[in-house]
Amino acid sequence: MANQFLVKETMAAMRGLSAAEITALQNGTYEGVQLLGYYEKGDTPAPIIYTLSTALLADNGGSIVETGGVKLEHQFIEHANVLYFGVSASLTDNTARLAVFFDYLKENKGLEGVLPIGTIAYSQPLNFVFEGAKLTGQGKGTILKFTGSADNAFEIDAFKGGTETTQFVNNITISDMVFSGNANTTITLYLRGIARSKFSNVWVGDGKNSSDGYGWYLASVQLTQFLGCGCSKYLHPMASAPYAGIFIGLGARGSVTAGNSTNNTFYQNYFEGLSIGILMSHADENTFIGGSSESNSVYGIVVGTACKVNTFIGVGLEKNPVDVSDSSSYSTYTNCYFGNILRIGSTASKISVLGAMIGRIEIQDGAKYIEIKNSAYNRFIDGAKGIFDLGERTSFVNVEDFETKEIIKQNIEIDGTVAADAYKVKEKNDILTPINSINTIGSFSPIIVKDTASFWPIQGVALGVDRTGNFNDTNSISSFRLFSKANTLDELYFTKKLFGTGAITDWSPLRRLIHDNNLATTTAKGIVSQSAAVANVVAGNGIKTALNDASDLATSIALVNDLKTKYNQAVDLINELKTQLNTKFQSDRNSGQQST
């Protein structure tokens, strides 16, 4: 009977076709074989038709089946369900069947591989990677469960077995499934050397719960989207949660590195109930929008020193001992909330936090040019509070103490280009410790010091100015102080640091700027040495007499003798004045009060 299908309920039954059935297929009595299930009737999504084929492809137990000397083929269109290749949740190990299925998808690019609801166990690592690869499940109910002991459970690794010239693989699409390892799995889902790809509603489950255990591991992944993905023991219960939900870093291609993971977008991703939610080692220009990293036992987000220009927008961080620890450069946090601690590390530079709700702000010594703007701290009832700032040139602009409603009055911006250095008086109990060991104030570090130590023999008060923030550092030899002693005299002294050994002898002797006595004192020194006092001129007065007119020789001689006497008296006075004036001029020259 022509145009009828030979019906078989299972794959085993189809493989057992009789010689008569094969002859009937060959002579056209049957158009093909209708298969109703794989292991049992109805265990595949729907019956499918196999027809005689001359394809050179080998039997793969799915699209090509060879029996009785003939080949039967089913051509999948657009989608291929893994159940037609013998994968089953009832099997304890689907490794071989999954590998065949992935090879079939690779040979037939454009087909989307489909996984069913259920837990699909496998024991050996699988690598699913080729240009345009597509794999989808049915949501969190589709679980690829690794039961083996290898480090990596599932790989999407373009560089595996490659060389320095191996290229990135593009346009991989994975959606609606969970990849799960076990307590011995170092990396549950390993991605390397892929770009321009898309992951939607993809989650990772069990993994190694120690410091080298990762859920997601991104090694040199670029330009890829992660939409609604994550690792959460609350959304997907786990027997052993990975230590870190996601690691973003560097991958090797052959013997060379392939660059940081860059330009990836994470939209509404969640990392919860782990030790660290997000761990970034070598990551540049990645963007996180929405989502959360919360209820982790150590950190919500860690951004390492080798990272730069990463952006976090509207990310929620709470119930982590430290919500963020960022040691990178040029990170930006916009409209995020930090329920506990926002910590900026010692190597951080030019990090901006805008429009944030924060519990406690910590900026470590060595951090530079950190900006906190239009934000509030002490925001949450539970959790840490306050500001601890050891950074250099930290800028607080419109930052409010949520409890007191007070604004930090610092670095008011003018026209967006000029920032005024702030001045803050800070009482301290020693001279050698600068104020910015407690709080950096702009780029100018003034201190008011109440000297209770033995810096000078007599206690007093000093105003010190230091351009480096460390009075005892060798780079601080430009530091100086204005010093007043603890007495009733109207005195002010100047001293400058000459050396950087950390000893008191690094400082110059005190130089008096203002002295209590208005009269000059020869031993006192101010900005310049005071000129020595000069004694009054001492010379005998000459006898003043009227000179009469000479009328004869005798009176003429008397007049000449009188003029001679008065002349000699005048010369003595002039010489004495000259000596005293020269002495005064020389004293003024020595003191620097005149140059000529």
Phi, psi and omega per residue, in radians:
M1 nan 2.016 -3.038
A2 -1.277 2.739 3.021
N3 1.092 0.439 3.011
Q4 -1.826 2.716 3.104
F5 -1.840 2.418 3.014
L6 -1.387 2.144 -3.020
V7 -1.733 2.253 3.057
K8 -2.273 2.425 -3.057
E9 -1.449 -0.466 -3.072
T10 -2.404 2.866 3.077
M11 -1.108 -0.673 3.128
A12 -1.077 -0.669 3.125
A13 -1.175 -0.671 3.138
M14 -1.193 -0.628 3.090
R15 -1.193 -0.332 -3.125
G16 -1.744 0.501 3.105
L17 -0.955 2.444 3.094
S18 -1.372 2.892 3.120
A19 -1.078 -0.635 3.141
A20 -1.172 -0.676 3.140
E21 -1.176 -0.667 3.124
I22 -1.162 -0.716 3.099
T23 -1.084 -0.699 3.130
A24 -1.127 -0.623 3.064
L25 -1.174 -0.727 -3.080
Q26 -1.225 -0.579 -3.108
N27 -1.602 0.076 3.073
G28 1.546 0.061 3.083
T29 -1.053 -0.710 3.048
Y30 -2.012 2.367 3.107
E31 -1.290 -0.498 -3.113
G32 -3.128 -2.995 3.125
V33 -1.986 2.270 3.054
Q34 -1.701 2.102 -3.105
L35 -1.776 2.188 -3.047
L36 -1.652 -0.253 3.134
G37 -2.985 3.057 -3.140
Y38 -1.749 -1.099 3.095
Y39 -1.647 -0.484 3.060
E40 -2.672 2.763 -3.107
K41 -0.991 2.244 3.057
G42 1.534 0.078 -3.139
D43 -1.549 0.081 2.981
T44 -1.947 2.820 -3.061
P45 -0.997 -0.621 -3.113
A46 -2.871 2.769 3.053
P47 -1.078 2.563 3.077
I48 -2.279 2.790 -3.060
I49 -1.882 2.285 3.001
Y50 -1.899 2.417 3.099
T51 -2.185 2.834 3.104
L52 -1.046 2.479 -3.057
S53 -2.405 2.596 3.036
T54 -1.899 0.237 -3.114
A55 -1.035 2.546 3.123
L56 -1.466 -0.052 -3.098
L57 -1.200 2.607 -3.136
A58 -1.401 2.823 3.075
D59 -1.070 2.133 3.101
N60 -2.036 0.120 3.094
G61 1.227 0.231 -3.141
G62 -2.438 -1.313 3.130
S63 -1.487 -0.488 3.136
I64 -2.150 2.186 3.083
V65 -2.268 2.231 -3.134
E66 -1.889 2.257 -3.129
T67 -2.677 2.406 3.079
G68 0.981 0.545 3.110
G69 1.459 0.047 3.097
V70 -2.144 2.769 3.066
K71 -1.920 2.374 3.041
L72 -1.969 2.392 -3.068
E73 -2.323 2.437 2.944
H74 -2.078 2.242 3.125
Q75 -1.717 1.993 3.114
F76 -1.398 2.446 -3.127
I77 -2.033 2.145 3.080
E78 1.218 -0.819 -3.085
H79 -2.275 2.620 3.016
A80 -2.386 2.080 -3.119
N81 -1.543 2.345 -3.073
V82 -1.105 -0.368 3.125
L83 -1.116 -0.502 3.105
Y84 -1.269 -0.158 3.120
F85 -1.886 0.241 3.027
G86 1.556 0.086 3.048
V87 -1.290 2.403 -3.074
S88 -2.660 2.483 3.073
A89 -1.176 -0.273 -3.135
S90 -1.454 -0.197 3.134
L91 -1.507 2.547 3.101
T92 -1.410 -0.344 3.136
D93 -2.602 1.949 -3.141
N94 -1.790 0.271 -3.029
T95 -0.945 -0.917 -3.049
A96 -1.134 -0.769 -3.111
R97 -1.166 -0.680 3.085
L98 -1.118 -0.726 3.137
A99 -1.065 -0.747 3.111
V100 -1.113 -0.730 -3.132
F101 -1.099 -0.764 3.134
F102 -1.142 -0.651 3.084
D103 -1.110 -0.694 3.120
Y104 -1.095 -0.739 3.118
L105 -1.121 -0.664 3.128
K106 -1.143 -0.655 3.128
E107 -1.284 -0.372 -3.102
N108 -2.140 1.122 -3.099
K109 -0.983 2.441 -3.087
G110 1.895 -0.435 3.068
L111 -1.349 2.465 3.056
E112 -1.707 2.178 3.073
G113 -1.379 2.380 -3.079
V114 -2.086 2.277 3.077
L115 -1.905 2.529 -3.093
P116 -1.518 3.029 2.939
I117 -1.158 2.454 3.125
G118 2.285 2.923 3.111
T119 -1.678 2.030 -3.095
I120 -1.802 1.875 -3.080
A121 -1.495 2.533 3.030
Y122 -2.654 2.719 -2.967
S123 -2.017 -0.204 -3.122
Q124 -2.113 2.534 3.138
P125 -1.022 2.479 3.112
L126 -2.077 2.493 3.131
N127 -2.098 1.930 -3.091
F128 -1.928 1.674 -3.072
V129 -2.667 2.146 2.959
F130 -2.934 2.802 -3.100
E131 -1.028 2.176 3.099
G132 1.380 0.248 -3.112
A133 -1.090 2.454 3.141
K134 -2.356 2.299 3.110
L135 -2.566 2.258 -3.114
T136 -2.392 2.633 3.057
G137 -2.068 -2.722 -3.103
Q138 -2.000 0.382 -3.118
G139 1.869 -2.774 -3.079
K140 -1.176 -0.179 3.074
G141 -1.384 -0.195 3.083
T142 -1.666 1.985 -3.052
I143 -2.212 2.105 2.963
L144 -1.594 1.896 -2.983
K145 -1.876 2.023 -3.138
F146 -1.519 2.218 -3.115
T147 -1.952 0.031 -3.059
G148 -1.504 -2.993 -3.068
S149 -1.964 0.037 3.137
A150 -1.156 2.811 -3.119
D151 -1.130 -0.782 -3.078
N152 -1.823 2.336 3.133
A153 -1.442 -0.951 -3.101
F154 -2.369 2.384 -3.066
E155 -2.135 2.462 2.891
I156 -2.202 1.423 -2.857
D157 -2.143 1.802 -3.121
A158 -1.308 -0.362 -3.058
F159 -1.733 0.017 -3.087
K160 -1.118 2.180 -3.114
G161 1.248 0.186 -3.079
G162 -1.616 -3.005 3.129
T163 -2.134 -3.033 -3.133
E164 -1.111 -0.346 -3.100
T165 -1.774 0.033 3.105
T166 -1.052 2.337 -3.036
Q167 -1.588 2.740 3.009
F168 -1.103 2.628 3.051
V169 -1.831 2.351 -3.024
N170 -1.964 2.854 2.915
N171 1.059 0.774 2.999
I172 -1.578 2.384 -3.125
T173 -2.209 2.065 3.113
I174 -2.192 2.348 -3.091
S175 -2.627 2.649 2.886
D176 1.002 1.019 3.088
M177 -2.837 2.982 3.098
V178 -2.139 2.302 2.996
F179 -1.802 2.165 -3.065
S180 -2.239 2.416 3.058
G181 -1.841 -2.447 3.086
N182 -2.595 -3.051 -3.048
A183 -1.119 -0.273 3.133
N184 -1.778 0.032 -3.066
T185 -1.458 2.021 3.125
T186 -1.210 -0.797 3.134
I187 -2.267 2.142 -3.109
T188 -1.374 -0.805 3.140
L189 -2.306 1.945 -3.033
Y190 -1.848 2.117 3.118
L191 -2.049 2.240 3.098
R192 -2.569 2.356 3.014
G193 1.196 0.541 3.087
I194 -1.991 2.699 -3.096
A195 -2.592 2.758 3.055
R196 0.896 0.727 -3.091
S197 -2.005 3.111 -3.021
K198 -2.557 2.243 3.061
F199 -2.101 2.162 -3.094
S200 -2.219 2.206 3.109
N201 0.916 0.794 3.107
V202 -1.907 2.293 -3.075
W203 -2.238 2.699 3.012
V204 -1.985 2.553 -3.121
G205 -1.928 -2.240 -2.987
D206 -1.003 2.613 3.086
G207 -2.905 -3.043 -3.069
K208 -1.309 2.176 -3.090
N209 -1.682 1.026 3.004
S210 -2.488 3.055 -2.939
S211 -1.066 -0.308 3.097
D212 -1.807 0.388 3.126
G213 -1.832 2.216 -3.078
Y214 -2.267 2.452 3.005
G215 -1.309 -1.366 2.993
W216 -1.533 2.536 3.020
Y217 -2.398 1.943 -3.123
L218 -1.827 2.008 3.125
A219 -2.057 1.923 -3.111
S220 0.932 0.963 3.060
V221 -1.811 2.326 -3.004
Q222 -2.367 2.552 2.966
L223 0.959 0.656 -3.055
T224 -2.040 2.548 -3.132
Q225 -1.800 2.413 3.051
F226 -2.188 1.875 -2.999
L227 -1.968 2.000 3.102
G228 1.090 0.677 -3.128
C229 -1.858 3.119 3.062
G230 2.764 -2.852 3.104
C231 -2.608 1.909 -3.049
S232 -2.502 2.126 3.134
K233 -1.337 -0.127 3.069
Y234 -1.542 -0.689 3.106
L235 -1.406 -0.475 3.119
H236 -2.393 1.635 -3.081
P237 -0.936 2.435 -3.071
M238 -2.281 2.586 3.001
A239 -1.410 -0.553 3.133
S240 -2.510 1.792 -3.104
A241 -1.342 2.415 3.051
P242 -1.004 2.651 3.124
Y243 -1.113 -0.821 3.109
A244 -2.063 2.361 -3.130
G245 -1.157 -0.794 3.138
I246 -2.548 2.377 3.040
F247 -1.996 2.296 -3.128
I248 -2.154 2.010 -3.036
G249 -2.745 -2.535 -2.934
L250 -1.844 2.493 3.083
G251 -2.149 2.751 3.120
A252 -1.794 2.538 3.062
R253 -2.169 1.805 -2.975
G254 1.167 -2.191 -3.122
S255 -1.739 0.107 -3.116
V256 -2.134 2.789 3.094
T257 -1.405 2.667 -3.058
A258 -1.874 0.211 3.074
G259 1.699 2.788 3.130
N260 -1.115 2.795 2.971
S261 -1.298 2.112 -2.966
T262 -2.379 2.698 2.963
N263 0.986 0.604 3.050
N264 -1.664 2.653 -3.139
T265 -2.110 2.231 3.139
F266 -2.025 1.946 -3.072
Y267 -1.963 2.088 3.114
Q268 0.912 0.917 3.051
N269 -1.652 2.600 -3.087
Y270 -2.272 2.325 3.100
F271 -2.340 1.893 -2.954
E272 -2.444 2.564 3.031
G273 1.263 0.445 -3.119
L274 -1.945 -2.919 2.978
S275 -1.509 -0.852 3.042
I276 -2.216 2.299 3.129
G277 -1.318 -1.078 -3.084
I278 -2.165 2.161 -3.128
L279 -2.136 1.984 -3.075
M280 -1.967 2.092 -3.093
S281 -1.826 -0.948 3.105
H282 -2.296 1.507 -3.017
A283 -2.442 2.229 -3.108
D284 -2.232 2.440 2.966
E285 0.949 0.657 3.016
N286 -1.636 2.624 -3.082
T287 -2.199 2.229 3.061
F288 -1.933 2.156 -3.124
I289 -2.106 2.107 -3.139
G290 1.141 -2.846 -3.137
G291 1.348 -2.995 -3.032
S292 -2.736 2.634 2.910
S293 -2.268 1.803 -2.956
E294 -2.520 2.852 3.107
S295 0.974 0.621 3.033
N296 -1.689 2.603 -2.957
S297 -1.406 -0.270 -3.124
V298 -2.146 -1.141 -3.123
Y299 -2.332 2.622 2.943
G300 -1.410 -0.942 3.128
I301 -2.388 2.362 3.004
V302 -2.126 2.178 3.111
V303 -2.055 2.057 -3.006
G304 -1.429 2.997 -3.073
T305 -1.057 -0.601 -3.061
A306 -1.439 0.097 3.134
C307 -1.660 2.738 3.077
K308 -2.779 2.640 3.012
V309 0.980 0.823 3.025
N310 -1.751 2.540 -3.004
T311 -2.168 2.352 3.098
F312 -2.184 2.101 -3.084
I313 -2.147 2.096 3.067
G314 1.079 0.531 3.129
V315 -1.533 2.347 3.124
G316 -1.684 2.283 3.140
L317 -2.318 2.065 3.141
E318 -2.716 2.810 3.105
K319 1.012 0.509 2.951
N320 -1.914 2.447 3.060
P321 -0.934 -0.755 2.993
V322 -2.221 2.058 -3.088
D323 -1.220 -0.816 3.131
V324 -2.410 2.348 2.941
S325 -2.161 1.844 -3.011
D326 -2.067 2.034 3.128
S327 -1.980 0.326 -3.000
S328 -1.669 -2.882 3.101
S329 -2.144 2.447 2.985
Y330 1.126 0.453 3.004
S331 -1.256 2.628 3.085
T332 -2.313 2.261 3.074
Y333 -2.053 2.013 -3.086
T334 -2.093 2.186 3.085
N335 0.932 0.707 3.048
C336 -1.741 2.840 2.981
Y337 -2.183 2.453 -3.084
F338 -2.124 1.742 -3.031
G339 -1.178 -0.351 -3.095
N340 -2.212 -1.589 -3.019
I341 -2.131 2.255 2.912
L342 -1.771 1.974 -3.064
R343 -2.006 2.154 3.065
I344 -1.784 2.102 -3.009
G345 -1.314 2.982 -3.007
S346 -1.192 -0.381 -3.140
T347 -1.733 0.058 -3.072
A348 -1.226 2.609 3.134
S349 -2.596 2.333 2.998
K350 0.989 0.829 3.054
I351 -1.651 2.373 -3.120
S352 -2.046 2.361 3.060
V353 -2.169 2.032 -3.014
L354 -2.170 2.310 3.037
G355 1.053 0.738 -3.029
A356 -1.859 2.654 2.949
M357 -1.840 2.105 -2.946
I358 -2.303 2.506 2.981
G359 -1.381 -1.298 -3.111
R360 -2.152 2.450 3.082
I361 -1.878 2.175 3.060
E362 -2.163 2.127 3.093
I363 -2.115 1.985 -2.989
Q364 -1.390 2.772 3.116
D365 -1.039 2.220 -3.117
G366 1.907 -0.393 3.088
A367 -1.167 2.507 -3.047
K368 -2.301 2.472 2.989
Y369 0.961 0.827 3.085
I370 -1.538 2.355 -3.120
E371 -2.085 2.163 3.005
I372 -2.008 2.095 -2.984
K373 -2.411 2.450 3.057
N374 0.886 0.831 -3.049
S375 -2.335 2.971 3.101
A376 -2.271 2.441 3.015
Y377 -2.031 3.068 -2.970
N378 0.965 0.662 -2.959
R379 -1.430 -0.484 -2.972
F380 -2.009 2.497 -3.108
I381 -1.090 -0.823 3.113
D382 -1.622 2.553 3.086
G383 1.879 3.073 -3.080
A384 -1.247 2.748 -3.119
K385 -2.442 2.919 3.032
G386 1.756 -3.131 3.085
I387 -2.233 2.254 3.072
F388 -2.197 1.851 -2.958
D389 -2.196 1.946 3.027
L390 -1.986 0.146 -3.067
G391 -1.282 2.969 3.120
E392 -1.776 2.173 3.112
R393 1.019 0.764 3.010
T394 -1.192 2.459 -3.140
S395 -2.053 2.105 3.012
F396 -1.921 2.019 -3.123
V397 -2.163 2.077 -3.127
N398 0.928 0.837 3.106
V399 -1.795 2.200 -2.996
E400 -1.949 2.419 2.901
D401 -1.360 1.917 -3.009
F402 -1.069 -0.530 -3.100
E403 -1.337 -0.769 -3.083
T404 -1.668 -0.217 -3.095
K405 1.154 0.295 3.105
E406 -1.502 2.478 3.107
I407 -1.701 2.352 3.033
I408 -1.151 2.095 -3.087
K409 -1.598 1.523 -3.087
Q410 -2.698 2.503 3.031
N411 0.884 1.001 3.075
I412 -1.228 2.191 -3.062
E413 -1.421 2.452 3.106
I414 -2.096 2.051 3.122
D415 0.993 0.322 3.075
G416 1.280 0.010 -3.073
T417 -2.179 -0.438 -3.066
V418 -2.001 2.260 3.098
A419 -2.058 2.266 -3.135
A420 -1.399 2.280 3.049
D421 -1.176 2.334 -3.118
A422 -1.443 2.744 3.077
Y423 -2.197 2.292 -3.126
K424 -2.447 2.261 3.103
V425 -1.467 2.256 -3.134
K426 -2.327 2.054 3.124
E427 -1.364 2.308 3.133
K428 -2.341 2.797 -3.073
N429 -1.811 0.250 3.043
D430 -2.663 2.856 -3.075
I431 -1.566 -0.604 -2.920
L432 -1.350 -0.318 -3.122
T433 -1.605 2.111 -3.122
P434 -1.304 2.776 -3.098
I435 -1.125 -0.540 -3.045
N436 -1.397 0.181 2.875
S437 -1.325 -0.242 3.066
I438 -1.904 -0.745 -3.080
N439 -2.767 2.060 3.069
T440 -1.300 2.295 -3.134
I441 -2.041 1.714 3.123
G442 1.064 -2.553 3.119
S443 -1.850 0.130 -3.111
F444 -2.117 2.169 -2.993
S445 -1.976 1.432 3.089
P446 -1.458 2.615 3.020
I447 -2.401 2.566 2.940
I448 -1.904 2.090 -3.025
V449 -2.031 2.288 3.018
K450 -1.785 1.884 -2.955
D451 -1.414 1.906 3.042
T452 -1.922 0.035 3.124
A453 -1.683 -3.054 -3.075
S454 -1.705 0.725 -3.131
F455 -1.156 -0.796 3.011
W456 -2.116 2.710 -3.086
P457 -1.012 -0.633 -3.129
I458 -1.917 2.248 -3.117
Q459 -1.109 2.661 3.135
G460 -2.939 -2.800 -3.109
V461 -2.230 2.479 -3.119
A462 -2.316 2.546 2.935
L463 -1.876 2.076 -3.103
G464 -1.980 2.498 3.083
V465 -2.206 2.266 -3.089
D466 -2.436 2.228 -3.072
R467 -1.446 -0.214 -3.070
T468 -1.893 -0.252 3.139
G469 1.489 0.202 3.119
N470 -2.607 1.799 -3.042
F471 -1.151 -0.390 -3.052
N472 -1.733 0.082 -3.111
D473 -1.538 2.598 -3.137
T474 -1.126 -0.356 3.119
N475 -1.415 0.044 -3.030
S476 -1.844 0.394 -3.050
I477 -1.268 -0.015 3.012
S478 -1.522 -0.037 -3.083
S479 -1.178 2.588 3.047
F480 -2.566 2.870 3.105
R481 -2.394 2.568 2.884
L482 -1.791 2.274 -2.922
F483 -2.281 2.305 3.019
S484 -2.104 2.374 -3.127
K485 -1.399 2.800 -3.127
A486 -1.476 1.279 3.064
N487 -2.572 -3.101 -3.074
T488 -1.640 0.085 -3.118
L489 -1.403 2.612 3.108
D490 -1.477 1.365 -3.050
E491 -2.207 2.534 3.044
L492 -2.491 2.336 -3.045
Y493 -2.100 2.790 3.105
F494 -2.199 2.389 3.021
T495 -2.495 2.552 -3.092
K496 -2.235 2.514 3.099
K497 -1.355 2.208 -3.089
L498 -1.828 -0.461 -3.086
F499 -2.343 2.954 -3.084
G500 -2.154 0.661 -3.114
T501 -1.491 -0.239 -3.090
G502 1.622 -0.018 -3.127
A503 -1.587 2.781 3.078
I504 -1.068 -0.559 -3.136
T505 -1.204 -0.079 3.036
D506 -1.142 -0.361 -3.035
W507 -1.657 2.528 3.139
S508 -1.224 2.793 3.038
P509 -1.042 2.743 3.113
L510 -1.146 2.360 3.072
R511 -2.012 2.156 -3.063
R512 -1.302 2.241 3.053
L513 -1.669 -0.694 -3.115
I514 -2.305 2.327 -3.128
H515 -2.012 2.632 -3.050
D516 -1.208 -0.484 -3.044
N517 -1.710 2.267 -3.134
N518 -1.234 -0.398 -3.133
L519 -1.441 2.613 -3.129
A520 -1.185 2.497 3.071
T521 -2.172 2.209 -2.972
T522 -1.146 -0.442 -3.083
T523 -1.621 -0.124 -3.066
A524 -1.492 2.628 3.119
K525 -2.296 2.437 3.061
G526 -2.136 -2.333 3.035
I527 -1.086 -0.647 2.976
V528 -2.244 2.829 3.099
S529 -1.148 2.473 3.118
Q530 -1.321 2.494 -3.125
S531 -1.231 2.488 -3.127
A532 -1.226 2.518 3.077
A533 -1.254 2.589 -3.121
V534 -2.082 2.319 -3.108
A535 -1.145 2.761 3.084
N536 -1.135 2.659 3.094
V537 -1.228 2.309 3.112
V538 -2.052 2.048 3.083
A539 -2.735 2.440 -3.125
G540 -1.158 2.523 3.112
N541 -1.298 2.438 3.040
G542 -1.329 2.763 3.124
I543 -1.476 2.100 -3.108
K544 -1.550 2.059 3.101
T545 -2.354 2.743 3.119
A546 -1.423 2.440 3.124
L547 -1.682 2.119 -3.138
N548 -1.478 2.758 3.069
D549 -1.209 2.505 3.089
A550 -1.443 2.353 -3.101
S551 -2.028 -0.329 3.140
D552 -2.643 -2.968 -3.089
L553 -1.152 -0.733 -3.083
A554 -1.131 -0.788 -3.127
T555 -1.222 -0.527 3.104
S556 -1.154 -0.735 3.120
I557 -1.143 -0.710 3.134
A558 -1.098 -0.685 -3.140
L559 -1.141 -0.732 3.124
V560 -1.113 -0.759 3.128
N561 -1.096 -0.651 3.128
D562 -1.163 -0.744 3.097
L563 -1.083 -0.652 3.137
K564 -1.112 -0.753 3.140
T565 -1.061 -0.834 -3.132
K566 -1.133 -0.592 3.117
Y567 -1.141 -0.791 3.139
N568 -1.070 -0.675 3.091
Q569 -1.097 -0.710 -3.131
A570 -1.159 -0.696 3.134
V571 -1.098 -0.741 3.125
D572 -1.052 -0.723 -3.134
L573 -1.175 -0.737 3.137
I574 -1.105 -0.739 3.122
N575 -1.100 -0.701 3.121
E576 -1.148 -0.729 3.094
L577 -1.110 -0.714 3.107
K578 -1.075 -0.786 3.129
T579 -1.057 -0.798 -3.112
Q580 -1.173 -0.691 -3.133
L581 -1.169 -0.711 3.094
N582 -1.104 -0.712 3.099
T583 -1.063 -0.739 3.126
K584 -1.166 -0.761 3.113
F585 -1.039 -0.763 -3.120
Q586 -1.130 -0.671 3.097
S587 -1.113 -0.720 3.125
D588 -1.158 -0.677 3.104
R589 -1.092 -0.766 -3.124
N590 -1.093 -0.571 -3.117
S591 -1.455 -0.174 -3.126
G592 1.480 0.172 -3.073
Q593 -1.476 -0.206 3.001
Q594 -2.719 2.660 -3.066
S595 -1.818 -0.232 -3.121
T596 -2.336 nan nan
